[in-house]
Structure formats: C-alpha cells, structure tokens
C-alpha cells in the first residue's frame, strides 16, 4: 500500500498506544500462518502480522509482527516481535 510508510518503534510505544487507545482501534489487515504452511511452506517458521487503525480512517496507525521457529512438539521457539507506527505519505 502506498498511502503510508511503516516506521519501526518499540514494544513500549506499542503497549502505551494499545493501552491508551485500544477501545478505538480496529483491525485493518491481518495475516496468520501459525503452522508455517501457507502456500505449501515447510512448516518450520510461523508468523502473525496485524495492522490496527482508528475507525473511519484510511490507513492503519500501528502494525505488529511476530515470527517464531516451530519446534518438533509444536511449541514456539526463538519468538521475536516487531512493531511499527504507520505514517501517511505526502501527496504530491
């Protein structure tokens, strides 16, 4: 999507935004592949990704992604999380 860019942020900024505005945030986009088999993948790495925005707006304001290795017992190993603020692009 070309209407906004994602700017990396911290877990702390993400947590404060969710705590302060969580009742107003709506899911804009979500992708889940907890088994790592989307489009025939090998099932070794899981991912979940979600963008949140305010109702009635045209793009998200927060984005998060979690990735992990899928252990033999199905548990998540080496889980990592990334967070972004979404900022509108200048219209030229």
C-alpha positions in Angstrom: 0.0 0.0 0.0 1.5 3.4 -1.0 -0.7 5.6 1.3 1.6 5.2 4.3 5.0 4.0 5.4 5.9 1.9 8.4 8.4 3.4 10.9 10.0 1.0 13.4 9.0 1.6 17.0 9.5 -0.1 20.4 7.4 -2.5 22.4 6.9 0.3 24.9 5.4 2.7 22.4 3.1 -0.1 21.1 2.0 -1.0 24.6 1.1 2.6 25.5 -0.8 3.2 22.3 -2.8 0.0 22.8 -3.5 0.8 26.4 -4.5 4.3 25.7 -6.5 3.8 22.5 -7.3 0.1 22.4 -11.0 0.7 22.6 -10.9 2.8 19.4 -8.5 0.6 17.4 -9.8 -1.7 14.7 -8.0 -4.3 12.7 -7.1 -3.0 9.2 -5.3 -6.1 8.0 -4.2 -9.4 9.4 -2.2 -12.4 8.3 -1.7 -15.6 10.3 0.4 -18.6 9.5 1.0 -20.2 12.9 1.8 -23.6 11.3 4.2 -22.2 8.7 2.5 -23.9 5.9 1.0 -21.0 3.9 1.3 -21.6 0.2 2.9 -25.0 0.8 5.7 -23.9 3.1 7.8 -26.4 5.0 6.1 -25.8 8.4 9.3 -24.6 10.1 8.6 -20.9 10.8 5.3 -19.4 12.0 4.2 -15.8 11.5 1.3 -13.5 12.6 1.0 -9.9 11.4 -1.7 -7.3 12.2 -2.3 -3.6 11.4 -4.6 -1.5 13.5 -6.2 1.8 12.8 -8.9 4.1 14.0 -12.4 3.5 12.8 -13.3 5.8 9.8 -9.7 6.4 8.7 -8.0 5.3 5.5 -4.9 3.6 6.8 -3.5 1.9 10.0 -1.6 3.7 12.7 0.0 0.6 14.3 1.5 -2.6 12.9 2.9 -5.7 14.7 4.6 -8.9 13.5 5.6 -12.0 15.4 7.8 -14.7 14.0 8.9 -18.0 15.5 10.5 -21.3 14.8 8.1 -24.3 15.1 9.6 -26.9 17.4 9.1 -30.6 17.0 6.5 -30.6 19.7 4.6 -27.7 18.0 5.7 -25.0 20.5 7.2 -21.7 19.6 10.9 -21.3 19.8 13.0 -18.2 19.2 9.9 -16.0 19.1 10.5 -12.4 18.0 8.3 -9.3 17.8 8.5 -6.2 15.7 6.4 -3.0 16.0 5.8 -0.1 13.7 3.9 3.2 13.6 2.2 3.9 10.3 2.6 7.4 8.9 0.8 8.9 6.0 2.8 9.6 2.8 2.8 13.1 1.5 0.6 13.5 -1.6 2.4 15.2 -4.4 
